[in-house]
Amino acid sequence: MVRDRNPLRLFLVGVGAVLAKLGLVTPEKARETTDLAWPRILTGLARMSNSVADAAMVGVAVGPVAIAGMGFAGPYWGMTFAVGGGMAAGTIALVSQRYGAGAHDDLEGVVRSSALLVTLVALPVTLLFWTVPTELVALLSDDPAAVGYGAAYLRILALAVPFAIVNQIGSRVLIGVDDAWTPMVVRSAGAAANVTLNAVFVFGLDMGVVGAATGTVVASVLVTAAFVVGLVAGRLPLVGDFPITVDPAARYLDREVFADLLAIGLPVVGRSSVWTVARFPILVFVGLLGPNVVAAYVISRRIWGLMNTPGWGFGLAASSLVGQALGADDEANAEAYGREITYFTVATYLLAAAFVAAFARPAVLLFVDDPVSPAVPIAVDFVYAACVAIVPAGVTNGIAGALDATGDTRWPFYGRALGMFGFAIPLTYLATTTSLGLFAVSLSFLGESLPSMLVNWYRFRSGKWKAISRAYRPGAADD
C-alpha cells in the first residue's frame, strides 16, 4: 500500500526499531504509535507548511513589514486553535475511552455535543475579529503600516474561525477511533489547496495579505465540509469509508457530555491560550527592537512550528492509545503507552532538530527576497535557539497528550503557564532593558519549553492521573 511506503512512516518505523533494540519501547507499541502518529505528523507538516508559505509569499510579494503585520495578527488567530484544540482534547478523551469500551452509541452523542459546543464558542470570536481588527492589532504595535497589514489579514481570517474549530473536532473523533489516515488525507488536501489558492490570490491577483487570508478561509470551509459529509454518509469520494457514522438528526445537547467536555477541555484551552496570551507582551517587547527583529522572530516561529509537528502526532497517538487502554480498565498498559511514546518523541525530535540546524540559513532565505537583509542573520540565530528548545517542547506535547486522555489536564496548563510567564516573557523583556539584547530573546525559546516539560513529566510519573481518569470512563456516571 502507498501508506506503508510513505517516507515519514518508514523513518518512524526505523526510529521505533532502534528504540526497541535498546529496550526502551516494545515493538507492538512502537508499531501502534507509528500507525497513529505519522499521518498526523504529515498533516501537521502540510498545515505548518501552509503557514510558512503564507509568510514566505507575502514576504516576497510585499516585504518584511507585511510579515510583521501578519505576526501581530497571529496571536488572535491562535485563539482559534487554542479554543478548538482545547475542546477537541475533551472530544478525543471521551471518544477514545468509549471506543475502547465498545460503547459506540455513546460515542455518537459525544461527537454531536462537541460540534454544537465549539460552534457556540466560535461565533463570538468571529464577530470580534471582524468588527474591530485594527483596534486589536494596534494593541501590539504603533507602526501604522504593520497594523494596517495585520488588521486586513485578521478581518478576513475571522470568516474561517468556525470552520477551523469544527474541523479539529472531526479530526480528533477519527483519531480517537484509531483512524489517523483519513484526517491526514482530508486536512493535507486542504493545506495543499490553501497553498495553491494563496499563490493565485497573492501573486496572480496581487491581493497581498488579504489574498493569504482568503485562501485560508476557502480551504477551511472545504475541509470542514469534507468531515461533515464523511461522518454523516460514512464515506467520502476519493478518500474512502469512515470508521464511524454520526446521525445528524439525533440529540445534540447532552448536559452530562457538555460538563465532561468542559471539565477536560477548559484547562487545555487555558494551556493553549497561555502561548497565545503570552505572544502579546512578547511581540510588544520584540517590536521595540525594530521591524527586522520582528520579521526574524516571526520567521523563526514559523520554522519552530514545522519542527514541532511530530509532537502533534505523538500527542494525539498518546491520547488515543492511553484513552483506549483506560476504557478497557488497563491502567498499567496506559502508563506503558505514555512512557514509551515519550521515548519515541525524544528520539524523533533530536533528529529533526539536528536536520533543521544544518540548514538554518537556507530555510530563513525562503522568507525574504533580499539575502543581505538585516533580518536574515538574526533569524538564523533564532532558528538555532529553536533547535535546542524544541526537544523539551516535543516531550511536553507527548506527555500532555497522554494526560489529556485521562482527564488530568490541569498540570500541563500549569507547566505551560510557568514556562511562558515565569521565563519566556521576562527573558524577552530583558532583551529590551539589558545588554543581553537578542541573546535574551534566544534564551526565551528554552525558557518556554523546559519548565513545561519538567512539570508534565513530574505529573505523569506521580500516577495520580489514574484515579482522575476513572471519573470519565464509560459508566462512571451510573456508578
C-alpha positions in Angstrom: 0.0 0.0 0.0 1.1 3.6 -0.6 0.8 4.5 3.1 3.2 1.6 4.0 5.8 3.1 1.7 5.5 6.7 2.9 9.0 8.0 3.7 7.8 9.6 7.0 6.3 6.3 8.1 9.4 4.4 7.2 11.5 6.9 9.1 9.4 6.4 12.3 9.5 2.6 11.8 13.3 2.9 11.8 13.4 5.0 14.9 11.0 2.6 16.6 13.1 -0.4 15.6 16.3 1.2 17.1 14.4 2.1 20.3 13.1 -1.5 20.5 16.6 -2.9 20.2 17.7 -0.6 23.1 14.8 -1.9 25.2 13.1 1.5 25.5 9.9 0.5 23.7 8.1 -2.7 22.8 7.8 -3.5 19.1 4.0 -3.6 19.3 3.6 -0.2 20.9 6.1 1.3 18.5 4.0 0.0 15.6 0.8 1.3 17.1 2.3 4.6 17.8 3.8 4.9 14.3 0.5 4.0 12.7 -1.4 6.7 14.5 1.4 9.4 14.7 2.8 9.6 11.1 -0.5 10.6 9.4 -1.0 13.3 12.0 2.6 14.5 11.7 2.2 14.6 7.9 -1.0 16.6 8.4 0.9 19.0 10.7 3.7 19.4 8.2 1.2 20.2 5.5 -0.6 22.7 7.7 2.5 24.4 9.0 4.0 24.4 5.5 0.9 26.3 4.5 1.6 28.8 7.4 5.2 29.1 6.2 4.0 29.6 2.6 1.7 32.4 3.7 4.6 34.3 5.3 7.0 33.5 2.5 4.7 34.5 -0.3 3.7 37.7 1.5 7.3 38.5 2.4 8.4 38.1 -1.2 5.4 40.0 -2.7 5.1 42.8 -0.1 8.1 42.8 2.2 9.2 42.3 5.9 6.7 44.9 7.2 3.8 42.7 5.9 5.4 39.7 7.6 5.5 41.7 10.8 1.8 42.7 10.4 0.8 39.0 10.0 2.9 38.3 13.1 0.9 40.9 15.1 -2.3 39.3 13.9 -1.0 35.8 14.8 -1.9 35.8 18.5 -5.5 36.5 17.7 -5.7 33.8 15.0 -4.0 31.5 17.5 -7.0 31.9 19.8 -9.0 29.9 17.3 -6.8 26.9 17.7 -6.4 27.3 21.4 -10.2 27.1 21.8 -10.7 24.4 19.1 -7.8 22.3 20.3 -8.9 22.5 23.9 -12.4 21.3 23.2 -11.0 18.7 20.8 -8.9 17.3 23.7 -12.1 16.6 25.6 -13.6 15.0 22.5 -10.7 12.6 21.9 -10.6 11.7 25.5 -14.3 10.8 25.6 -14.3 9.2 22.2 -11.3 7.0 22.7 -12.5 5.7 26.1 -15.9 4.9 24.6 -14.3 3.2 21.6 -12.0 1.2 23.9 -15.1 0.1 25.9 -17.2 -0.7 22.8 -19.8 2.0 23.7 -20.4 3.2 20.2 -23.9 4.7 20.8 -22.5 7.0 23.4 -19.6 7.9 21.1 -22.0 9.5 18.5 -23.5 11.7 21.2 -20.1 12.9 22.2 -19.4 14.0 18.5 -22.7 15.9 18.2 -22.3 17.6 21.6 -18.7 18.6 20.7 -19.7 20.1 17.4 -22.5 22.1 19.0 -20.3 23.4 21.8 -17.4 24.6 19.6 -19.8 26.3 17.2 -21.4 28.3 20.0 -17.9 29.3 21.2 -16.6 30.2 17.7 -19.3 32.7 16.7 -18.4 35.5 19.2 -14.7 35.1 18.2 -15.7 35.6 14.6 -17.7 38.7 15.4 -14.8 40.2 17.4 -12.2 39.7 14.7 -14.5 41.1 12.0 -15.6 44.2 13.8 -12.5 45.6 15.5 -9.4 44.1 13.8 -7.5 47.4 13.6 -8.0 48.1 17.3 -6.9 44.6 18.2 -3.7 44.7 16.2 -2.9 48.2 17.3 -2.6 46.9 20.8 0.7 45.3 19.8 2.3 47.9 17.6 2.3 51.6 16.8 3.7 51.0 13.3 0.8 52.1 11.0 1.9 50.1 8.1 2.3 46.8 10.1 -1.0 47.5 11.8 -2.8 48.0 8.5 -1.5 44.7 7.1 -2.3 42.8 10.3 -5.8 44.2 10.5 -6.6 43.4 6.9 -5.3 39.9 7.4 -7.2 39.3 10.7 -10.6 40.6 9.4 -10.7 38.1 6.6 -9.5 35.3 8.8 -12.5 35.9 11.0 -14.6 34.1 8.5 -12.5 31.0 8.8 -12.8 30.7 12.6 -16.0 28.5 12.9 -14.8 26.1 10.2 -11.2 25.9 11.6 -12.6 25.0 15.0 -15.1 22.4 13.8 -12.7 20.6 11.6 -10.4 20.0 14.6 -13.3 18.1 16.2 -13.7 16.0 13.1 -10.0 15.1 13.1 -9.9 14.1 16.8 -13.0 12.0 16.5 -11.4 9.8 13.8 -8.0 9.6 15.6 -9.9 8.5 18.7 -11.2 5.5 16.9 -7.8 4.5 15.5 -8.1 6.2 12.1 -5.4 8.8 11.6 -5.2 8.2 7.9 -8.5 9.8 6.9 -7.8 13.1 8.8 -4.4 13.2 7.2 -5.8 12.9 3.7 -8.6 15.5 4.3 -6.5 18.1 6.1 -3.4 17.7 3.9 -5.6 18.1 0.8 -7.0 21.2 2.4 -3.5 22.6 3.2 -2.4 21.9 -0.4 -5.5 23.7 -1.7 -4.7 26.6 0.7 -1.1 27.0 -0.7 -2.4 26.9 -4.3 -5.1 29.4 -3.6 -2.6 31.7 -1.8 -0.3 31.6 -4.8 -3.3 32.7 -7.0 -4.5 35.4 -4.7 -1.2 36.8 -3.6 0.8 36.7 -6.9 -1.9 36.2 -9.6 -4.4 38.7 -8.3 -1.9 40.9 -6.3 -4.1 40.7 -3.1 -1.2 40.6 -0.6 -2.1 39.7 2.9 -5.8 39.7 2.1 -5.1 37.0 -0.5 -3.3 34.9 2.0 -6.2 35.2 4.4 -8.8 34.4 1.7 -7.0 31.2 0.8 -7.2 30.1 4.4 -10.9 30.8 4.6 -11.8 28.8 1.4 -9.6 25.9 2.5 -11.1 25.8 6.0 -14.6 25.6 4.5 -13.6 22.8 2.2 -12.0 20.7 5.0 -15.0 21.1 7.4 -17.4 20.2 4.6 -15.4 17.0 3.9 -15.5 15.9 7.6 -19.2 16.6 7.9 -20.1 14.7 4.7 -17.8 11.8 5.6 -19.1 11.4 9.2 -22.8 11.6 8.1 -22.6 9.5 4.9 -20.0 7.1 6.3 -17.6 7.6 3.3 -16.1 10.4 1.2 -15.4 10.2 -2.5 -11.7 9.8 -3.3 -11.0 9.1 0.4 -13.0 6.0 1.2 -15.0 4.7 4.1 -15.1 6.4 7.6 -14.8 4.0 10.6 -17.9 5.5 12.2 -21.1 7.4 11.2 -23.0 10.0 13.1 -26.7 10.6 12.8 -27.1 14.4 12.3 -30.7 14.4 13.3 -30.3 13.0 16.9 -29.8 14.8 20.1 -27.0 17.5 20.3 -27.5 19.0 23.8 -26.4 16.5 26.4 -25.6 18.3 29.6 -23.6 15.4 31.1 -21.4 15.3 28.0 -21.1 19.1 27.9 -19.9 19.0 31.5 -17.3 16.4 30.8 -16.1 18.2 27.7 -15.7 21.5 29.6 -14.1 19.8 32.6 -11.4 18.2 30.4 -11.2 20.8 27.7 -11.1 24.1 29.6 -7.7 23.5 31.2 -6.4 22.6 27.7 -7.9 25.8 26.3 -6.1 27.6 29.1 -2.9 25.7 28.3 -3.1 26.6 24.6 -4.2 30.1 25.4 -1.1 30.7 27.6 1.1 30.8 24.4 -1.5 32.9 22.6 -1.8 35.4 25.5 2.0 35.4 26.1 2.6 36.3 22.5 1.1 39.8 23.1 3.8 41.1 25.5 6.5 39.1 23.7 5.6 40.8 20.4 5.4 44.1 22.1 8.9 43.7 23.5 10.3 42.3 20.3 8.6 45.2 18.4 10.7 47.6 20.5 13.8 46.1 18.9 12.7 47.1 15.4 10.8 45.6 12.4 13.7 43.5 11.2 13.8 41.7 14.6 10.0 41.2 14.5 10.3 39.7 11.0 13.2 37.5 12.1 11.2 36.3 15.2 8.1 35.6 13.1 10.2 33.6 10.6 11.8 31.6 13.4 8.4 30.8 14.9 7.2 29.5 11.6 10.2 27.2 11.4 9.6 26.2 15.0 6.1 25.3 14.1 7.3 22.9 11.4 9.8 21.3 13.8 7.1 20.9 16.4 4.7 18.9 14.2 5.9 15.5 15.4 4.5 16.5 18.8 1.1 16.8 17.3 1.3 13.2 16.1 2.8 11.7 19.2 0.5 13.7 21.5 -2.6 12.5 19.7 -1.3 9.0 19.4 -0.8 9.1 23.2 -4.3 10.5 23.7 -5.9 7.7 21.6 -3.9 4.8 22.9 -3.8 5.8 26.5 -7.6 6.6 26.4 -8.4 3.2 24.8 -6.3 1.4 27.5 -8.2 3.3 30.2 -11.5 2.5 28.5 -10.6 -1.2 28.9 -9.6 -0.6 32.6 -6.0 -1.4 31.9 -4.1 1.3 33.8 -0.7 -0.4 33.7 -0.9 -0.6 29.9 -2.0 3.1 29.7 1.1 4.0 31.7 3.3 2.0 29.5 2.0 3.7 26.4 2.6 7.1 27.9 6.2 6.3 28.9 7.2 4.6 25.6 5.6 7.3 23.4 7.7 9.8 25.4 10.9 8.0 24.5 9.8 7.8 20.9 9.2 11.6 20.9 12.6 12.4 22.3 14.4 10.4 19.6 12.4 11.9 16.8 12.8 15.5 17.9 16.6 15.1 18.4 16.9 14.0 14.7 14.6 16.7 13.4 16.4 19.5 15.4 19.8 18.4 14.0 18.5 18.4 10.5 17.0 21.9 10.7 20.1 23.3 12.4 22.2 22.1 9.5 20.0 24.0 7.0 19.1 27.0 9.1 20.3 29.8 6.7 18.7 28.3 3.6 15.4 27.9 5.5 15.4 31.5 6.5 16.2 32.7 3.0 12.9 31.2 1.8 11.1 34.1 3.6 12.9 37.0 2.1 13.6 38.5 -1.4 16.9 40.1 -0.3 19.6 37.6 1.0 21.5 40.5 2.6 18.5 41.8 4.6 19.5 42.6 8.2 16.7 40.2 9.3 18.5 37.2 7.9 21.3 36.7 10.5 19.0 37.5 13.3 16.5 34.9 12.1 19.3 32.3 11.7 20.4 32.8 15.3 16.8 32.4 16.5 16.4 29.2 14.5 19.5 27.8 16.2 17.9 28.6 19.6 14.7 27.0 18.5 16.6 23.8 17.6 17.8 23.5 21.1 14.5 24.3 22.8 12.3 22.2 20.5 13.3 18.8 22.1 11.7 19.6 25.6 8.7 21.1 23.7 8.2 17.8 22.0 8.3 15.9 25.3 5.8 18.4 26.7 3.4 17.6 23.8 3.7 13.9 24.1 3.1 13.7 27.8 0.3 16.3 27.6 -1.4 14.1 25.1 -1.3 11.2 27.5 -2.6 13.3 30.4 -5.4 14.7 28.2 -6.7 11.2 27.6 -7.0 10.7 31.4 -8.9 13.9 32.0 -5.9 15.2 34.1 -5.5 18.4 32.1 -4.6 20.9 34.8 -1.0 20.2 35.3 0.0 20.7 31.6 -1.7 24.1 31.9 0.4 24.9 35.0 3.6 23.9 33.2 2.8 25.9 30.2 1.9 29.0 32.3 5.2 28.6 34.3 7.3 28.5 31.2 5.7 31.4 29.4 5.0 33.8 32.3 7.8 32.8 34.6 10.6 32.6 32.0 9.8 33.4 28.3 8.2 36.8 28.9 10.8 38.0 31.5 13.6 36.9 29.2 12.2 38.8 26.3 11.7 41.9 28.5 15.4 41.7 29.4 16.3 41.9 25.7 14.9 45.5 25.7 16.3 46.6 29.0 19.7 45.0 29.4 22.9 44.3 27.5 21.7 40.8 26.8 19.8 42.1 23.8 18.9 39.4 21.2 20.6 36.7 23.2 17.8 37.0 25.8 15.2 36.5 23.0 17.0 33.3 22.0 17.0 32.1 25.7 13.3 32.7 25.8 12.7 29.7 23.5 14.3 27.4 26.1 12.5 29.3 28.9 9.2 28.5 27.2 9.8 24.7 26.8 12.0 23.3 29.5 9.8 24.2 32.6 6.7 22.8 30.8 8.5 19.5 30.1 9.6 19.1 33.7 6.2 19.8 35.2 4.4 17.4 32.8 6.9 14.6 33.4 6.6 15.0 37.1 2.8 14.8 36.9 2.8 11.7 34.7 5.4 9.9 37.0 3.2 10.6 40.0 0.4 8.3 38.7 -2.3 10.5 40.1 -4.0 10.7 36.7 -5.2 7.1 37.1 -7.7 8.0 39.8 -8.8 11.1 37.9 -9.4 9.1 34.7 -12.0 6.8 36.5 -14.5 9.7 36.6 -14.6 10.0 32.8 -14.8 6.3 31.8 -18.0 4.8 30.3 -20.4 4.0 33.1 -18.8 6.4 35.6 -22.0 8.4 35.9 -24.1 5.3 36.6 -21.6 4.1 39.2 
